Amino acid sequence: MSKTRYEEMIRELDVRFGLPADSKLTWPHPLPGGTPVYAQWINRLNPDTHARWISGTVNSCEKGDDGYRYHILFDNEEEDHGLHEKSVLHRLDYDKLFKQK
């Protein structure tokens, strides 16, 4: 696969699994540890899973220069550190937003 086609696929996934443009969150950031969430699995090396929303739990949250960053423990036993707040939604917000989409 060419680099150009790969980058096109990543952009398509970002749009496909992105939030609706008029998203309004009921559960604002920061979300405390133990909160059930959906978070985007960010893995540009694997277009089959990149940008998909996966259920999990907030392990911790830190304030950064560009917003909050989360350590997420996914229900599939994976984890991710440093996920930006735009990639983390309370499960109730996820259910509400993606029913609209």
C-alpha positions as CSV (number, residue, x, y, z in Angstrom):
1,M,0.0,0.0,0.0
2,S,1.3,3.4,-0.9
3,K,2.0,6.1,1.8
4,T,-0.6,8.3,0.1
5,R,-3.3,5.6,0.3
6,Y,-2.4,4.8,3.9
7,E,-2.8,8.4,4.9
8,E,-6.2,8.6,3.1
9,M,-7.4,5.6,5.0
10,I,-6.4,7.1,8.3
11,R,-8.3,10.3,7.5
12,E,-11.3,8.3,6.5
13,L,-11.2,6.4,9.8
14,D,-10.8,9.7,11.8
15,V,-14.0,11.0,10.1
16,R,-15.9,7.8,10.3
17,F,-15.3,7.3,14.0
18,G,-15.2,11.0,14.9
19,L,-17.7,12.8,17.1
20,P,-20.7,14.6,15.5
21,A,-19.8,18.3,14.9
22,D,-22.5,19.6,17.3
23,S,-21.5,17.3,20.2
24,K,-22.5,18.5,23.7
25,L,-21.2,16.6,26.6
26,T,-23.2,15.9,29.7
27,W,-20.2,14.7,31.7
28,P,-17.5,17.3,31.4
29,H,-13.7,16.7,31.8
30,P,-11.9,15.8,34.0
31,L,-13.5,12.4,34.5
32,P,-12.4,10.8,37.8
33,G,-10.7,7.4,38.1
34,G,-13.1,4.5,37.9
35,T,-15.4,6.3,35.4
36,P,-16.8,3.9,32.7
37,V,-15.9,5.4,29.3
38,Y,-15.5,4.8,25.6
39,A,-12.1,5.9,24.3
40,Q,-10.6,5.9,20.9
41,W,-8.0,3.3,20.2
42,I,-5.2,5.3,18.5
43,N,-2.9,3.1,16.4
44,R,-2.0,4.6,13.1
45,L,0.1,1.5,12.3
46,N,-3.1,-0.6,12.2
47,P,-5.9,0.9,10.0
48,D,-8.2,-2.0,11.0
49,T,-8.4,-0.7,14.6
50,H,-7.3,3.0,14.5
51,A,-9.8,5.5,15.9
52,R,-12.4,2.9,16.9
53,W,-14.2,3.6,20.2
54,I,-13.7,0.8,22.8
55,S,-15.2,0.5,26.2
56,G,-13.0,0.9,29.2
57,T,-12.4,2.7,32.5
58,V,-10.5,5.8,33.5
59,N,-7.4,4.8,35.5
60,S,-6.1,8.3,36.0
61,C,-6.2,11.8,34.5
62,E,-3.7,14.6,34.4
63,K,-4.0,18.2,33.3
64,G,-1.8,19.1,30.4
65,D,-1.1,22.3,28.4
66,D,-3.6,21.2,25.8
67,G,-6.4,19.8,28.0
68,Y,-6.7,16.6,30.0
69,R,-4.8,13.4,29.3
70,Y,-6.1,10.0,30.4
71,H,-4.7,6.6,31.2
72,I,-7.4,4.2,30.1
73,L,-7.8,0.5,31.0
74,F,-9.8,-1.0,28.1
75,D,-12.2,-3.8,28.6
76,N,-10.3,-5.9,26.1
77,E,-7.3,-5.9,28.6
78,E,-5.3,-3.3,26.6
79,E,-4.4,0.1,28.0
80,D,-3.3,3.4,26.7
81,H,-1.6,6.3,28.3
82,G,-1.9,10.0,27.4
83,L,-5.2,9.9,25.5
84,H,-6.4,13.4,24.9
85,E,-9.8,14.3,26.4
86,K,-11.3,14.6,22.9
87,S,-10.8,10.8,22.6
88,V,-12.5,9.9,25.9
89,L,-16.3,10.0,26.5
90,H,-18.3,9.0,29.5
91,R,-20.3,5.9,28.4
92,L,-23.7,7.8,28.8
93,D,-22.4,10.6,26.5
94,Y,-21.1,8.0,24.0
95,D,-24.5,6.3,23.9
96,K,-26.3,9.6,23.5
97,L,-24.0,11.1,20.8
98,F,-23.7,8.0,18.6
99,K,-27.4,7.4,18.6
100,Q,-27.7,10.9,17.0
101,K,-25.0,10.2,14.4
